[in-house]
Amino acid sequence: MPGRNYPKITLAAMRTAQARRIVAAQHQLIEGLKMTGSPALDAERTLMIYLSSLRHLEAHEDKLRKEQKNPETRRPGKWAF
């Protein structure tokens, strides 16, 4: 990924997919901890943070997709309000 100029929508999709993989791995970790009787509280708290990040990434990706479909919703400049 570094050194390449991907479109914003592609980068957003790649990052969202990576976040989903992280969330899935964290779910598996929690299951494994619970099966062995180990405390899983820290892993569950970490999962909550990952889920929050995933929601933000998904919202950003959705926004980019909507802007792509309807260019009028795009702000004209970086500092335009």
N, C-alpha and C positions, 0 to 999 in steps of 0.2 A: 504494500500500500504506500509506503513512503516514496517520494520521488515521482509519483504519478499524478497527473492532473485529471482526476475523476470529476464528473458532474456532481453537484451538491446532492442531488437525489440519490445517486449511486452510493456516495459516501454514507449518507444517512441510512440507507438500506443495509449496507455492510455493517455499520456500527450497531444497528438495531438487531441484526442477526447474531452478532457476537454477544450482545447483551443477553439475548434469549438463550444462547448456549451456556453462558455463565450462570444464569438463573437455573437452568436444568441441572447443571453440575452441582449447584448448591443444594437443590432439592435432593439429589442423590446422596450428597454428603450427609445431610440431616437424617435421611432414612437409615443410612449406615450407622450413624452415631446412635440413633434410637434403638436399632436392632442389637447393638452391643451393650446397651445400657449406659452409654456415655452421655454426659451432659451435652445438650444441643442448643442451649440458650444463646450462646454467642453466635453460633452458625445461623440460628433463626433471625437474630437481630441483623446480621450481615445480609441475609436474604431480603429482609425488609428494605434495606438500603439499595440493594441491587434491583429490586422490583420498582422502587421509586425512580431510579435512574432509567430503567427500561420504559416506564410510562412517559417520562420526559422525552426520551429518544423517539418513541412511537408518535407522540404528539408533534414533534418537530418534523418527522418524516411525513406525517399526514398533511401538515401545513405546506411542506414543499410540493407534495403531490397536487394539492388543491391549487397552489400558485401556478403549477405547470399546466393544469387544465384550464385555469382562468387567469391569464396574465394581468388582468385589470386589478386583481387583489394584491399584486406585488407593489411594494413601496418603491417609488422612483429612485431614491438614493439612500445611501447608508444613514444619513442623518436626517432624512425627511420624517416628519411626524404627522 
